[in-house]
Amino acid sequence: MTPVVDLPCKVGISYQDKIMMLGSCFAGNIGSRLVDYGFNAMVNPFGTLYNPRSVLSSIRRLVDGTHFTPEDCVEMGSGAGLVCSYSHHTSFARKSASDFLQVANAALDESVAFFRECNKVVITLGTSWCYRNIESGEIVSNCLKRPAREFKREMLSVSEVSACLKEIMSMCYESETLGARHKEFIFTVSPIRHMADGAHGNQLSKSTLLLGIDGAISSQNSPLCIEASCRADYFPSYEIVMDELRDYRFYSEDMCHPSQQAEEYICSRFLDWALPASEQKILAENIRLSRRSKHIPRED
């Protein structure tokens, strides 16, 4: 095993923080563990988000709080008989537009309130590939099982990824004038392998994300940058899986998603890196209580 040496953490997390976690299903897996361990965290209020443009669009919505309208409603494909929007995961889908809007806007109101008060934002990017709806010209978060001919698949460039992340930080800086708390950011790249384009295509996509994140974080060091007071850091979850857990026994049956053991290891590494030493005892006790609450005694 090749240990990944983490740089000192510049943006940590604490039990005193309100933490918004956005991004891929890997973010959901780690975020659910943080909630189990007693952190005040909200995870993916729009559902799973894979690419930087979708994360940017979601944060724009959290900043301005604009409700979804009937114009946002889309009938799902494949005979699903459900209505959703291109901004949501299909878990939000409902049988009618009115039902969907009621659920989506109630969730939005709750998420906007949390986002305005949160001070830490953890963003996990999964891929630099995205899908653009040909009719509207907008990049979607979910294709909703609609016909492939309705979308154009394209790959974001390094500069586009970096621009997305810098705009996110800039928006959150400017939103402080509206009463939002100062926000610090932790970025990471999901270790989930997207193999539709083969191993090489997956590496190109991940490399684009890594370079884009590095560019966005580096911009924070410029004294002329308007976002200079927005601190940002990077946690190497992708590198930990590639170098420390470089064995297929740390993957699930599809050989693309990390196994539960790998997710627990990465979460442990993240908390060792991000949580101050003064709160590690609190964490250990909360983990013990969480595991105890999920233990089901065996019936003889």
Secondary structure as UniProt FT lines:
FT   TURN            15..16
FT   STRAND          18..23
FT   HELIX           25..36
FT   TURN            37..38
FT   STRAND          40..43
FT   TURN            45..46
FT   HELIX           52..64
FT   HELIX           70..72
FT   STRAND          74..75
FT   TURN            78..79
FT   STRAND          83..84
FT   TURN            86..87
FT   HELIX           90..92
FT   HELIX           97..117
FT   STRAND          120..125
FT   STRAND          129..133
FT   TURN            134..136
FT   STRAND          139..140
FT   TURN            144..145
FT   HELIX           148..150
FT   STRAND          151..155
FT   HELIX           158..174
FT   HELIX           175..178
FT   STRAND          184..189
FT   HELIX           195..197
FT   HELIX           198..218
FT   HELIX           219..221
FT   TURN            223..224
FT   TURN            226..229
FT   STRAND          232..234
FT   HELIX           237..239
FT   HELIX           240..244
FT   HELIX           248..250
FT   TURN            253..254
FT   HELIX           260..274
FT   HELIX           277..279
FT   HELIX           280..294
//
